[in-house]
Amino acid sequence: MSDAERRDSDRVKIPGDLECEVLVYQPMTLTEISLGGALVETAFPLPLDSSHDLRLPIGSTSVIVSARVVHSHISRIGGGHVTYQSGIEFVAPSGAVVDAITALLVQLGASRCG
């Protein structure tokens, strides 16, 4: 059976090149967080004003929050590696996300006091 026979629908040839993007999960290090946003470190630059969905593991759960990059710069160079630091702003976080981040902030505040 040929590939064409296995398809549910016909493909249409695109003249020339039409660029698209793929969403890939990449790890990043969360270094600071507030209800309004966070500071993250990555091994790759995040373009200014780009939008991303972040999965934040908080306690025994994870929440997804939309964010926009507000600043980004190289923070370290060494050993053949470059580290970028980016400030992100949370965009319209849901009540569940706000509650989860609030709980994390309370937990982090409590751990600094003890």
Biopython code that builds the backbone (N, CA, C, O; Angstrom):
import numpy as np
from Bio.PDB.StructureBuilder import StructureBuilder

atoms = [
    (1, "MET", "N", (0.853, -1.181, 0.000)),
    (1, "MET", "CA", (0.000, 0.000, 0.000)),
    (1, "MET", "C", (0.899, 1.246, 0.000)),
    (1, "MET", "O", (1.807, 1.357, 0.824)),
    (2, "SER", "N", (0.649, 2.162, -0.907)),
    (2, "SER", "CA", (1.469, 3.376, -0.994)),
    (2, "SER", "C", (1.041, 4.384, 0.067)),
    (2, "SER", "O", (-0.042, 4.273, 0.642)),
    (3, "ASP", "N", (1.918, 5.385, 0.322)),
    (3, "ASP", "CA", (1.594, 6.434, 1.287)),
    (3, "ASP", "C", (0.310, 7.152, 0.906)),
    (3, "ASP", "O", (-0.517, 7.447, 1.770)),
    (4, "ALA", "N", (0.136, 7.436, -0.382)),
    (4, "ALA", "CA", (-1.048, 8.155, -0.842)),
    (4, "ALA", "C", (-2.318, 7.360, -0.540)),
    (4, "ALA", "O", (-3.352, 7.954, -0.237)),
    (5, "GLU", "N", (-2.260, 6.037, -0.614)),
    (5, "GLU", "CA", (-3.435, 5.213, -0.342)),
    (5, "GLU", "C", (-3.777, 5.166, 1.142)),
    (5, "GLU", "O", (-4.925, 4.906, 1.502)),
    (6, "ARG", "N", (-2.781, 5.418, 2.019)),
    (6, "ARG", "CA", (-3.022, 5.360, 3.465)),
    (6, "ARG", "C", (-3.542, 6.673, 4.026)),
    (6, "ARG", "O", (-4.025, 6.690, 5.158)),
    (7, "ARG", "N", (-3.466, 7.759, 3.295)),
    (7, "ARG", "CA", (-3.878, 9.071, 3.794)),
    (7, "ARG", "C", (-5.388, 9.202, 3.807)),
    (7, "ARG", "O", (-6.086, 8.668, 2.944)),
    (8, "ASP", "N", (-5.883, 9.935, 4.821)),
    (8, "ASP", "CA", (-7.312, 10.230, 4.898)),
    (8, "ASP", "C", (-7.709, 11.370, 3.971)),
    (8, "ASP", "O", (-8.862, 11.467, 3.550)),
    (9, "SER", "N", (-6.743, 12.233, 3.655)),
    (9, "SER", "CA", (-7.031, 13.366, 2.771)),
    (9, "SER", "C", (-5.834, 13.617, 1.867)),
    (9, "SER", "O", (-4.704, 13.254, 2.194)),
    (10, "ASP", "N", (-6.095, 14.235, 0.735)),
    (10, "ASP", "CA", (-5.038, 14.522, -0.226)),
    (10, "ASP", "C", (-4.183, 15.679, 0.249)),
    (10, "ASP", "O", (-4.682, 16.626, 0.857)),
    (11, "ARG", "N", (-2.907, 15.599, -0.030)),
    (11, "ARG", "CA", (-2.000, 16.703, 0.254)),
    (11, "ARG", "C", (-1.909, 17.586, -0.983)),
    (11, "ARG", "O", (-2.007, 17.116, -2.117)),
    (12, "VAL", "N", (-1.720, 18.879, -0.733)),
    (12, "VAL", "CA", (-1.578, 19.839, -1.815)),
    (12, "VAL", "C", (-0.155, 20.355, -1.809)),
    (12, "VAL", "O", (0.354, 20.771, -0.768)),
    (13, "LYS", "N", (0.483, 20.332, -2.951)),
    (13, "LYS", "CA", (1.860, 20.808, -3.082)),
    (13, "LYS", "C", (1.887, 22.322, -2.927)),
    (13, "LYS", "O", (1.074, 23.020, -3.535)),
    (14, "ILE", "N", (2.811, 22.839, -2.121)),
    (14, "ILE", "CA", (2.968, 24.276, -1.898)),
    (14, "ILE", "C", (4.071, 24.770, -2.818)),
    (14, "ILE", "O", (5.196, 24.274, -2.771)),
    (15, "PRO", "N", (3.747, 25.746, -3.655)),
    (15, "PRO", "CA", (4.796, 26.268, -4.533)),
    (15, "PRO", "C", (5.789, 27.105, -3.717)),
    (15, "PRO", "O", (5.388, 27.957, -2.924)),
    (16, "GLY", "N", (7.070, 26.857, -3.918)),
    (16, "GLY", "CA", (8.071, 27.591, -3.147)),
    (16, "GLY", "C", (8.158, 27.049, -1.739)),
    (16, "GLY", "O", (7.852, 25.883, -1.491)),
    (17, "ASP", "N", (8.578, 27.905, -0.811)),
    (17, "ASP", "CA", (8.731, 27.506, 0.586)),
    (17, "ASP", "C", (7.756, 28.279, 1.456)),
    (17, "ASP", "O", (7.615, 29.492, 1.303)),
    (18, "LEU", "N", (7.097, 27.604, 2.347)),
    (18, "LEU", "CA", (6.235, 28.230, 3.343)),
    (18, "LEU", "C", (6.779, 27.803, 4.697)),
    (18, "LEU", "O", (6.639, 26.648, 5.098)),
    (19, "GLU", "N", (7.406, 28.755, 5.404)),
    (19, "GLU", "CA", (8.012, 28.425, 6.687)),
    (19, "GLU", "C", (6.959, 28.344, 7.776)),
    (19, "GLU", "O", (5.995, 29.110, 7.782)),
    (20, "CYS", "N", (7.149, 27.418, 8.688)),
    (20, "CYS", "CA", (6.266, 27.276, 9.848)),
    (20, "CYS", "C", (7.158, 27.009, 11.056)),
    (20, "CYS", "O", (8.380, 26.934, 10.928)),
    (21, "GLU", "N", (6.556, 26.869, 12.202)),
    (21, "GLU", "CA", (7.314, 26.640, 13.422)),
    (21, "GLU", "C", (6.768, 25.431, 14.152)),
    (21, "GLU", "O", (5.607, 25.056, 13.981)),
    (22, "VAL", "N", (7.600, 24.836, 14.952)),
    (22, "VAL", "CA", (7.190, 23.720, 15.778)),
    (22, "VAL", "C", (7.368, 24.123, 17.240)),
    (22, "VAL", "O", (8.358, 24.760, 17.600)),
    (23, "LEU", "N", (6.415, 23.751, 18.068)),
    (23, "LEU", "CA", (6.536, 24.001, 19.498)),
    (23, "LEU", "C", (7.255, 22.815, 20.126)),
    (23, "LEU", "O", (6.830, 21.667, 19.995)),
    (24, "VAL", "N", (8.345, 23.117, 20.806)),
    (24, "VAL", "CA", (9.152, 22.074, 21.423)),
    (24, "VAL", "C", (9.334, 22.430, 22.889)),
    (24, "VAL", "O", (9.640, 23.574, 23.228)),
    (25, "TYR", "N", (9.146, 21.457, 23.742)),
    (25, "TYR", "CA", (9.360, 21.707, 25.159)),
    (25, "TYR", "C", (10.852, 21.754, 25.438)),
    (25, "TYR", "O", (11.582, 20.809, 25.140)),
    (26, "GLN", "N", (11.293, 22.857, 26.007)),
    (26, "GLN", "CA", (12.691, 23.044, 26.351)),
    (26, "GLN", "C", (12.775, 23.385, 27.834)),
    (26, "GLN", "O", (11.997, 24.202, 28.325)),
    (27, "PRO", "N", (13.701, 22.773, 28.543)),
    (27, "PRO", "CA", (13.833, 23.106, 29.958)),
    (27, "PRO", "C", (14.391, 24.515, 30.141)),
    (27, "PRO", "O", (15.189, 24.994, 29.335)),
    (28, "MET", "N", (13.961, 25.152, 31.196)),
    (28, "MET", "CA", (14.509, 26.442, 31.595)),
    (28, "MET", "C", (14.544, 26.462, 33.111)),
    (28, "MET", "O", (13.827, 25.716, 33.778)),
    (29, "THR", "N", (15.387, 27.327, 33.639)),
    (29, "THR", "CA", (15.519, 27.440, 35.090)),
    (29, "THR", "C", (14.787, 28.683, 35.553)),
    (29, "THR", "O", (15.052, 29.786, 35.076)),
    (30, "LEU", "N", (13.875, 28.503, 36.474)),
    (30, "LEU", "CA", (13.126, 29.606, 37.070)),
    (30, "LEU", "C", (13.962, 30.138, 38.230)),
    (30, "LEU", "O", (14.222, 29.411, 39.188)),
    (31, "THR", "N", (14.388, 31.410, 38.151)),
    (31, "THR", "CA", (15.248, 31.961, 39.200)),
    (31, "THR", "C", (14.511, 32.925, 40.120)),
    (31, "THR", "O", (14.896, 33.096, 41.277)),
    (32, "GLU", "N", (13.446, 33.560, 39.609)),
    (32, "GLU", "CA", (12.620, 34.456, 40.422)),
    (32, "GLU", "C", (11.182, 34.348, 39.918)),
    (32, "GLU", "O", (10.942, 34.058, 38.746)),
    (33, "ILE", "N", (10.218, 34.591, 40.833)),
    (33, "ILE", "CA", (8.821, 34.545, 40.426)),
    (33, "ILE", "C", (8.011, 35.518, 41.263)),
    (33, "ILE", "O", (8.304, 35.742, 42.438)),
    (34, "SER", "N", (6.993, 36.090, 40.648)),
    (34, "SER", "CA", (6.018, 36.925, 41.348)),
    (34, "SER", "C", (4.668, 36.619, 40.719)),
    (34, "SER", "O", (4.577, 35.822, 39.786)),
    (35, "LEU", "N", (3.629, 37.249, 41.226)),
    (35, "LEU", "CA", (2.308, 37.044, 40.624)),
    (35, "LEU", "C", (2.240, 37.614, 39.212)),
    (35, "LEU", "O", (1.400, 37.194, 38.417)),
    (36, "GLY", "N", (3.112, 38.562, 38.892)),
    (36, "GLY", "CA", (3.071, 39.196, 37.581)),
    (36, "GLY", "C", (3.999, 38.615, 36.544)),
    (36, "GLY", "O", (3.827, 38.870, 35.352)),
    (37, "GLY", "N", (4.997, 37.827, 36.976)),
    (37, "GLY", "CA", (5.937, 37.287, 36.007)),
    (37, "GLY", "C", (7.077, 36.554, 36.668)),
    (37, "GLY", "O", (7.003, 36.184, 37.840)),
    (38, "ALA", "N", (8.139, 36.347, 35.902)),
    (38, "ALA", "CA", (9.255, 35.559, 36.416)),
    (38, "ALA", "C", (10.531, 35.923, 35.673)),
    (38, "ALA", "O", (10.505, 36.581, 34.633)),
    (39, "LEU", "N", (11.641, 35.476, 36.233)),
    (39, "LEU", "CA", (12.943, 35.576, 35.591)),
    (39, "LEU", "C", (13.393, 34.146, 35.325)),
    (39, "LEU", "O", (13.398, 33.314, 36.232)),
    (40, "VAL", "N", (13.772, 33.860, 34.075)),
    (40, "VAL", "CA", (14.168, 32.508, 33.709)),
    (40, "VAL", "C", (15.531, 32.532, 33.053)),
    (40, "VAL", "O", (15.951, 33.545, 32.496)),
    (41, "GLU", "N", (16.226, 31.385, 33.127)),
    (41, "GLU", "CA", (17.496, 31.211, 32.445)),
    (41, "GLU", "C", (17.342, 30.074, 31.440)),
    (41, "GLU", "O", (16.757, 29.031, 31.733)),
    (42, "THR", "N", (17.886, 30.309, 30.242)),
    (42, "THR", "CA", (17.806, 29.323, 29.176)),
    (42, "THR", "C", (19.153, 29.214, 28.474)),
    (42, "THR", "O", (20.025, 30.067, 28.640)),
    (43, "ALA", "N", (19.310, 28.157, 27.693)),
    (43, "ALA", "CA", (20.514, 27.965, 26.899)),
    (43, "ALA", "C", (20.338, 28.547, 25.501)),
    (43, "ALA", "O", (21.197, 28.372, 24.637)),
    (44, "PHE", "N", (19.225, 29.239, 25.282)),
    (44, "PHE", "CA", (18.906, 29.809, 23.974)),
    (44, "PHE", "C", (18.204, 31.139, 24.207)),
    (44, "PHE", "O", (17.567, 31.318, 25.245)),
    (45, "PRO", "N", (18.306, 32.072, 23.270)),
    (45, "PRO", "CA", (17.652, 33.371, 23.464)),
    (45, "PRO", "C", (16.147, 33.278, 23.249)),
    (45, "PRO", "O", (15.679, 32.555, 22.369)),
    (46, "LEU", "N", (15.399, 34.012, 24.057)),
    (46, "LEU", "CA", (13.959, 34.150, 23.862)),
    (46, "LEU", "C", (13.721, 35.507, 23.214)),
    (46, "LEU", "O", (14.087, 36.529, 23.795)),
    (47, "PRO", "N", (13.116, 35.548, 22.022)),
    (47, "PRO", "CA", (12.910, 36.824, 21.343)),
    (47, "PRO", "C", (11.986, 37.758, 22.127)),
    (47, "PRO", "O", (11.001, 37.317, 22.720)),
    (48, "LEU", "N", (12.318, 39.059, 22.121)),
    (48, "LEU", "CA", (11.477, 40.045, 22.788)),
    (48, "LEU", "C", (10.062, 40.004, 22.223)),
    (48, "LEU", "O", (9.869, 39.823, 21.021)),
    (49, "ASP", "N", (9.085, 40.171, 23.091)),
    (49, "ASP", "CA", (7.662, 40.177, 22.762)),
    (49, "ASP", "C", (7.133, 38.834, 22.284)),
    (49, "ASP", "O", (5.972, 38.745, 21.885)),
    (50, "SER", "N", (7.956, 37.777, 22.311)),
    (50, "SER", "CA", (7.445, 36.467, 21.917)),
    (50, "SER", "C", (6.550, 35.917, 23.025)),
    (50, "SER", "O", (6.744, 36.213, 24.204)),
    (51, "SER", "N", (5.579, 35.119, 22.628)),
    (51, "SER", "CA", (4.625, 34.523, 23.573)),
    (51, "SER", "C", (4.940, 33.046, 23.748)),
    (51, "SER", "O", (5.310, 32.355, 22.799)),
    (52, "HIS", "N", (4.787, 32.579, 24.975)),
    (52, "HIS", "CA", (5.090, 31.185, 25.289)),
    (52, "HIS", "C", (4.107, 30.678, 26.342)),
    (52, "HIS", "O", (3.629, 31.447, 27.177)),
    (53, "ASP", "N", (3.813, 29.395, 26.296)),
    (53, "ASP", "CA", (3.071, 28.747, 27.361)),
    (53, "ASP", "C", (4.085, 28.017, 28.228)),
    (53, "ASP", "O", (4.835, 27.172, 27.741)),
    (54, "LEU", "N", (4.103, 28.345, 29.504)),
    (54, "LEU", "CA", (5.052, 27.735, 30.434)),
    (54, "LEU", "C", (4.337, 26.739, 31.330)),
    (54, "LEU", "O", (3.240, 27.004, 31.822)),
    (55, "ARG", "N", (4.960, 25.608, 31.534)),
    (55, "ARG", "CA", (4.442, 24.633, 32.504)),
    (55, "ARG", "C", (5.283, 24.781, 33.754)),
    (55, "ARG", "O", (6.478, 24.487, 33.757)),
    (56, "LEU", "N", (4.645, 25.237, 34.809)),
    (56, "LEU", "CA", (5.331, 25.455, 36.080)),
    (56, "LEU", "C", (4.963, 24.339, 37.051)),
    (56, "LEU", "O", (3.797, 24.224, 37.431)),
    (57, "PRO", "N", (5.925, 23.513, 37.463)),
    (57, "PRO", "CA", (5.624, 22.505, 38.480)),
    (57, "PRO", "C", (5.571, 23.179, 39.851)),
    (57, "PRO", "O", (6.573, 23.699, 40.341)),
    (58, "ILE", "N", (4.412, 23.161, 40.442)),
    (58, "ILE", "CA", (4.221, 23.806, 41.746)),
    (58, "ILE", "C", (3.638, 22.774, 42.701)),
    (58, "ILE", "O", (2.502, 22.326, 42.545)),
    (59, "GLY", "N", (4.436, 22.413, 43.683)),
    (59, "GLY", "CA", (3.992, 21.392, 44.628)),
    (59, "GLY", "C", (3.809, 20.064, 43.904)),
    (59, "GLY", "O", (4.687, 19.627, 43.159)),
    (60, "SER", "N", (2.674, 19.433, 44.127)),
    (60, "SER", "CA", (2.401, 18.131, 43.509)),
    (60, "SER", "C", (1.663, 18.267, 42.180)),
    (60, "SER", "O", (1.224, 17.267, 41.611)),
    (61, "THR", "N", (1.525, 19.487, 41.683)),
    (61, "THR", "CA", (0.795, 19.711, 40.436)),
    (61, "THR", "C", (1.620, 20.591, 39.499)),
    (61, "THR", "O", (2.672, 21.103, 39.881)),
    (62, "SER", "N", (1.145, 20.756, 38.302)),
    (62, "SER", "CA", (1.744, 21.679, 37.348)),
    (62, "SER", "C", (0.650, 22.578, 36.811)),
    (62, "SER", "O", (-0.490, 22.147, 36.633)),
    (63, "VAL", "N", (1.000, 23.829, 36.553)),
    (63, "VAL", "CA", (0.047, 24.755, 35.948)),
    (63, "VAL", "C", (0.657, 25.293, 34.659)),
    (63, "VAL", "O", (1.876, 25.397, 34.530)),
    (64, "ILE", "N", (-0.200, 25.630, 33.720)),
    (64, "ILE", "CA", (0.219, 26.216, 32.456)),
    (64, "ILE", "C", (-0.155, 27.688, 32.487)),
    (64, "ILE", "O", (-1.297, 28.041, 32.780)),
    (65, "VAL", "N", (0.816, 28.549, 32.183)),
    (65, "VAL", "CA", (0.562, 29.987, 32.177)),
    (65, "VAL", "C", (1.137, 30.583, 30.896)),
    (65, "VAL", "O", (2.259, 30.267, 30.501)),
    (66, "SER", "N", (0.368, 31.434, 30.263)),
    (66, "SER", "CA", (0.849, 32.151, 29.079)),
    (66, "SER", "C", (1.728, 33.300, 29.537)),
    (66, "SER", "O", (1.440, 33.955, 30.539)),
    (67, "ALA", "N", (2.800, 33.538, 28.797)),
    (67, "ALA", "CA", (3.746, 34.579, 29.180)),
    (67, "ALA", "C", (4.291, 35.272, 27.934)),
    (67, "ALA", "O", (4.278, 34.722, 26.832)),
    (68, "ARG", "N", (4.766, 36.490, 28.145)),
    (68, "ARG", "CA", (5.370, 37.294, 27.082)),
    (68, "ARG", "C", (6.746, 37.734, 27.548)),
    (68, "ARG", "O", (6.910, 38.145, 28.697)),
    (69, "VAL", "N", (7.737, 37.650, 26.670)),
    (69, "VAL", "CA", (9.108, 38.034, 26.999)),
    (69, "VAL", "C", (9.213, 39.557, 26.965)),
    (69, "VAL", "O", (8.919, 40.181, 25.946)),
    (70, "VAL", "N", (9.637, 40.156, 28.089)),
    (70, "VAL", "CA", (9.747, 41.615, 28.165)),
    (70, "VAL", "C", (11.198, 42.099, 28.118)),
    (70, "VAL", "O", (11.449, 43.247, 27.749)),
    (71, "HIS", "N", (12.140, 41.258, 28.480)),
    (71, "HIS", "CA", (13.555, 41.588, 28.295)),
    (71, "HIS", "C", (14.359, 40.297, 28.278)),
    (71, "HIS", "O", (13.949, 39.283, 28.842)),
    (72, "SER", "N", (15.522, 40.355, 27.614)),
    (72, "SER", "CA", (16.371, 39.178, 27.511)),
    (72, "SER", "C", (17.803, 39.624, 27.230)),
    (72, "SER", "O", (18.033, 40.560, 26.464)),
    (73, "HIS", "N", (18.764, 38.945, 27.860)),
    (73, "HIS", "CA", (20.160, 39.272, 27.642)),
    (73, "HIS", "C", (21.033, 38.065, 27.977)),
    (73, "HIS", "O", (20.590, 37.126, 28.638)),
    (74, "ILE", "N", (22.261, 38.106, 27.517)),
    (74, "ILE", "CA", (23.227, 37.068, 27.879)),
    (74, "ILE", "C", (23.647, 37.313, 29.319)),
    (74, "ILE", "O", (24.035, 38.425, 29.678)),
    (75, "SER", "N", (23.568, 36.282, 30.138)),
    (75, "SER", "CA", (23.957, 36.454, 31.541)),
    (75, "SER", "C", (25.299, 35.811, 31.867)),
    (75, "SER", "O", (25.992, 36.262, 32.779)),
    (76, "ARG", "N", (25.677, 34.757, 31.131)),
    (76, "ARG", "CA", (26.965, 34.100, 31.382)),
    (76, "ARG", "C", (27.498, 33.507, 30.079)),
    (76, "ARG", "O", (26.747, 33.013, 29.237)),
    (77, "ILE", "N", (28.808, 33.575, 29.950)),
    (77, "ILE", "CA", (29.499, 32.912, 28.848)),
    (77, "ILE", "C", (30.691, 32.188, 29.457)),
    (77, "ILE", "O", (31.473, 32.780, 30.202)),
    (78, "GLY", "N", (30.821, 30.925, 29.142)),
    (78, "GLY", "CA", (31.964, 30.195, 29.668)),
    (78, "GLY", "C", (31.844, 28.716, 29.410)),
    (78, "GLY", "O", (30.741, 28.178, 29.315)),
    (79, "GLY", "N", (32.977, 28.062, 29.295)),
    (79, "GLY", "CA", (32.992, 26.616, 29.107)),
    (79, "GLY", "C", (32.287, 26.170, 27.842)),
    (79, "GLY", "O", (31.776, 25.052, 27.771)),
    (80, "GLY", "N", (32.259, 27.037, 26.843)),
    (80, "GLY", "CA", (31.585, 26.683, 25.600)),
    (80, "GLY", "C", (30.076, 26.806, 25.650)),
    (80, "GLY", "O", (29.383, 26.367, 24.732)),
    (81, "HIS", "N", (29.561, 27.404, 26.720)),
    (81, "HIS", "CA", (28.111, 27.554, 26.880)),
    (81, "HIS", "C", (27.746, 29.019, 27.062)),
    (81, "HIS", "O", (28.510, 29.800, 27.628)),
    (82, "VAL", "N", (26.575, 29.373, 26.576)),
    (82, "VAL", "CA", (26.012, 30.707, 26.782)),
    (82, "VAL", "C", (24.705, 30.536, 27.539)),
    (82, "VAL", "O", (23.894, 29.675, 27.199)),
    (83, "THR", "N", (24.500, 31.355, 28.564)),
    (83, "THR", "CA", (23.247, 31.340, 29.321)),
    (83, "THR", "C", (22.558, 32.680, 29.129)),
    (83, "THR", "O", (23.167, 33.742, 29.257)),
    (84, "TYR", "N", (21.284, 32.602, 28.822)),
    (84, "TYR", "CA", (20.469, 33.804, 28.626)),
    (84, "TYR", "C", (19.519, 33.955, 29.807)),
    (84, "TYR", "O", (19.007, 32.966, 30.333)),
    (85, "GLN", "N", (19.292, 35.175, 30.211)),
    (85, "GLN", "CA", (18.346, 35.491, 31.283)),
    (85, "GLN", "C", (17.244, 36.339, 30.666)),
    (85, "GLN", "O", (17.513, 37.328, 29.985)),
    (86, "SER", "N", (15.997, 35.941, 30.913)),
    (86, "SER", "CA", (14.856, 36.633, 30.318)),
    (86, "SER", "C", (13.791, 36.909, 31.363)),
    (86, "SER", "O", (13.468, 36.059, 32.192)),
    (87, "GLY", "N", (13.254, 38.117, 31.300)),
    (87, "GLY", "CA", (12.124, 38.483, 32.135)),
    (87, "GLY", "C", (10.848, 38.226, 31.360)),
    (87, "GLY", "O", (10.699, 38.657, 30.217)),
    (88, "ILE", "N", (9.929, 37.514, 31.999)),
    (88, "ILE", "CA", (8.661, 37.207, 31.345)),
    (88, "ILE", "C", (7.506, 37.747, 32.169)),
    (88, "ILE", "O", (7.545, 37.746, 33.399)),
    (89, "GLU", "N", (6.494, 38.202, 31.480)),
    (89, "GLU", "CA", (5.290, 38.731, 32.108)),
    (89, "GLU", "C", (4.165, 37.728, 31.878)),
    (89, "GLU", "O", (3.926, 37.306, 30.747)),
    (90, "PHE", "N", (3.477, 37.347, 32.949)),
    (90, "PHE", "CA", (2.338, 36.444, 32.799)),
    (90, "PHE", "C", (1.190, 37.199, 32.146)),
    (90, "PHE", "O", (0.912, 38.343, 32.504)),
    (91, "VAL", "N", (0.524, 36.562, 31.190)),
    (91, "VAL", "CA", (-0.564, 37.174, 30.440)),
    (91, "VAL", "C", (-1.884, 36.543, 30.871)),
    (91, "VAL", "O", (-2.128, 35.361, 30.628)),
    (92, "ALA", "N", (-2.724, 37.338, 31.509)),
    (92, "ALA", "CA", (-4.061, 36.911, 31.935)),
    (92, "ALA", "C", (-4.069, 35.528, 32.596)),
    (92, "ALA", "O", (-4.753, 34.621, 32.123)),
    (93, "PRO", "N", (-3.310, 35.366, 33.689)),
    (93, "PRO", "CA", (-3.301, 34.053, 34.347)),
    (93, "PRO", "C", (-4.675, 33.734, 34.937)),
    (93, "PRO", "O", (-5.370, 34.616, 35.440)),
    (94, "SER", "N", (-5.044, 32.475, 34.866)),
    (94, "SER", "CA", (-6.330, 32.036, 35.423)),
    (94, "SER", "C", (-6.288, 32.097, 36.947)),
    (94, "SER", "O", (-5.220, 32.225, 37.546)),
    (95, "GLY", "N", (-7.444, 32.006, 37.553)),
    (95, "GLY", "CA", (-7.522, 32.000, 39.013)),
    (95, "GLY", "C", (-6.745, 30.849, 39.622)),
    (95, "GLY", "O", (-6.120, 31.003, 40.671)),
    (96, "ALA", "N", (-6.783, 29.690, 38.964)),
    (96, "ALA", "CA", (-6.057, 28.522, 39.469)),
    (96, "ALA", "C", (-4.549, 28.757, 39.427)),
    (96, "ALA", "O", (-3.827, 28.341, 40.333)),
    (97, "VAL", "N", (-4.074, 29.426, 38.374)),
    (97, "VAL", "CA", (-2.647, 29.731, 38.260)),
    (97, "VAL", "C", (-2.242, 30.732, 39.337)),
    (97, "VAL", "O", (-1.218, 30.556, 39.997)),
    (98, "VAL", "N", (-3.039, 31.776, 39.515)),
    (98, "VAL", "CA", (-2.752, 32.777, 40.557)),
    (98, "VAL", "C", (-2.722, 32.115, 41.927)),
    (98, "VAL", "O", (-1.840, 32.404, 42.735)),
    (99, "ASP", "N", (-3.675, 31.229, 42.195)),
    (99, "ASP", "CA", (-3.712, 30.524, 43.483)),
    (99, "ASP", "C", (-2.463, 29.663, 43.676)),
    (99, "ASP", "O", (-1.886, 29.636, 44.763)),
    (100, "ALA", "N", (-2.049, 28.963, 42.625)),
    (100, "ALA", "CA", (-0.879, 28.086, 42.727)),
    (100, "ALA", "C", (0.396, 28.899, 42.944)),
    (100, "ALA", "O", (1.238, 28.526, 43.761)),
    (101, "ILE", "N", (0.539, 30.008, 42.216)),
    (101, "ILE", "CA", (1.726, 30.849, 42.385)),
    (101, "ILE", "C", (1.724, 31.501, 43.757)),
    (101, "ILE", "O", (2.774, 31.607, 44.391)),
    (102, "THR", "N", (0.564, 31.939, 44.224)),
    (102, "THR", "CA", (0.449, 32.512, 45.565)),
    (102, "THR", "C", (0.893, 31.498, 46.617)),
    (102, "THR", "O", (1.628, 31.841, 47.543)),
    (103, "ALA", "N", (0.450, 30.257, 46.476)),
    (103, "ALA", "CA", (0.842, 29.208, 47.422)),
    (103, "ALA", "C", (2.352, 28.988, 47.381)),
    (103, "ALA", "O", (2.978, 28.792, 48.423)),
    (104, "LEU", "N", (2.944, 29.020, 46.176)),
    (104, "LEU", "CA", (4.393, 28.866, 46.062)),
    (104, "LEU", "C", (5.114, 30.032, 46.724)),
    (104, "LEU", "O", (6.105, 29.828, 47.426)),
    (105, "LEU", "N", (4.624, 31.260, 46.507)),
    (105, "LEU", "CA", (5.256, 32.421, 47.121)),
    (105, "LEU", "C", (5.190, 32.354, 48.632)),
    (105, "LEU", "O", (6.148, 32.719, 49.315)),
    (106, "VAL", "N", (4.064, 31.889, 49.162)),
    (106, "VAL", "CA", (3.936, 31.741, 50.618)),
    (106, "VAL", "C", (4.921, 30.690, 51.117)),
    (106, "VAL", "O", (5.586, 30.888, 52.134)),
    (107, "GLN", "N", (5.011, 29.577, 50.400)),
    (107, "GLN", "CA", (5.940, 28.518, 50.767)),
    (107, "GLN", "C", (7.376, 29.016, 50.735)),
    (107, "GLN", "O", (8.138, 28.751, 51.665)),
    (108, "LEU", "N", (7.762, 29.728, 49.688)),
    (108, "LEU", "CA", (9.120, 30.251, 49.573)),
    (108, "LEU", "C", (9.407, 31.286, 50.658)),
    (108, "LEU", "O", (10.506, 31.321, 51.210)),
    (109, "GLY", "N", (8.431, 32.119, 50.960)),
    (109, "GLY", "CA", (8.601, 33.098, 52.035)),
    (109, "GLY", "C", (8.795, 32.440, 53.364)),
    (109, "GLY", "O", (9.610, 32.886, 54.171)),
    (110, "ALA", "N", (8.036, 31.350, 53.613)),
    (110, "ALA", "CA", (8.143, 30.633, 54.870)),
    (110, "ALA", "C", (9.502, 29.949, 54.983)),
    (110, "ALA", "O", (10.066, 29.875, 56.075)),
    (111, "SER", "N", (10.039, 29.446, 53.862)),
    (111, "SER", "CA", (11.321, 28.746, 53.927)),
    (111, "SER", "C", (12.476, 29.714, 54.173)),
    (111, "SER", "O", (13.501, 29.322, 54.728)),
    (112, "ARG", "N", (12.321, 30.973, 53.766)),
    (112, "ARG", "CA", (13.381, 31.969, 54.019)),
    (112, "ARG", "C", (13.380, 32.436, 55.468)),
    (112, "ARG", "O", (14.415, 32.845, 55.995)),
    (113, "CYS", "N", (12.216, 32.374, 56.112)),
    (113, "CYS", "CA", (12.129, 32.845, 57.497)),
    (113, "CYS", "C", (12.685, 31.824, 58.483)),
    (113, "CYS", "O", (13.123, 32.197, 59.572)),
    (114, "GLY", "N", (12.675, 30.544, 58.122)),
    (114, "GLY", "CA", (13.088, 29.507, 59.052)),
    (114, "GLY", "C", (14.475, 29.160, 58.858)),
    (114, "GLY", "O", (14.999, 28.295, 59.561)),
]
sb = StructureBuilder()
sb.init_structure("model")
sb.init_model(0)
sb.init_chain("A")
sb.init_seg("    ")
for serial, (resi, resn, name, xyz) in enumerate(atoms, 1):
    if name == "N":
        sb.init_residue(resn, " ", resi, " ")
    sb.init_atom(name, np.array(xyz, "f"), 0.0, 1.0, " ", f" {name:<3s}", serial, name[0])
structure = sb.get_structure()
